[in-house]
Amino acid sequence: MTRRILWGVMTILAAIVAAYAYSGAVAPALRTPFVQGLFDEKALRAFSHLLGGGTALLAGALQFNARLRDRRPDVHRLIGKIYLIGVLVGGFAALFLSPWSAGGMTAHLGFGVLALSWLASAGIAYARARAGDYESHREWMTRSYALCLAAVTLRIYLPLSLGAGVPFQTAYPIIAWACWVPNLIVAEGLLRSRIMRPAFG
């Protein structure tokens, strides 16, 4: 029951942020001024990041459905390939966009390291699956998706910090790291517990 609840909450949040990403990619009227500024200067990178990131969020959530993985391994593999493509498209775009993020050098580094870590963890997960080491594949997929969920946690922390009266320029450089480092810590804890180990992958 705990696994199902956590997976359900994660999937709903991922779907909401994915919908936001897709709408920003195709509907200029729905973009924030900052996102529109990125489209004005780096349209292909911005579009690729939103499209790839949104796709990875949706595909990655489905990969953690143990029933789907066990009953339809062919579908699991297909969705895994879609996730990997989403990470490659969204991750490289994020890496090349990181120098243009708001918040100065601290934010640039935070988002740049996030993009590199996301790409690397997904690549390792894929390599482990190809090698037949499915236990290690599940562990690296968990780390990769924890990094993918930075798109969700960022959009939770930012309004909370602004609502608490913290100025954007103060909050954003911190959130550039806080949106993903705790995610990895939680993922490592779950991997070492019995809560998620049977379901993730």
C-alpha angles and dihedrals in degrees: 000000000000091000092050094049094049092046091048094050091046092049094048092050091046091050092051093051091043089054089050090051094049092047091050091049096054107020115061091187090065096052123106116238090255093051091046088052090055090051090050092054106022105020099160094047093047093047092047093049094051095043096043094042093049091049092049092050093055098040093044093054091054091052089067093059101108093194092056092045094050099041100037109028090163091059090044090056092047093050089046090057090049089051091051092050089049091052093048093049097039096037098051090044089051091049092053091043095050095088088059096051119119119252104058131255095331090058092042090056094043094054093039093054089045091054093048092047092048092051093045096048092048090048092051091047090053093047092050091051091050089051091052094245095132097166091058089041090058092048094051092043088055090052091046094052092045086060091045089055089063083091087064100041092047089058090050097047097044099059090040092054093045090047089053089056098254109146115245094239089055097043102042100063089050093047090051085072101025092058092068115013094069089045090060092047091052091047092053090050092051092048089057094047132070093240100084107009096093094045106041121090 
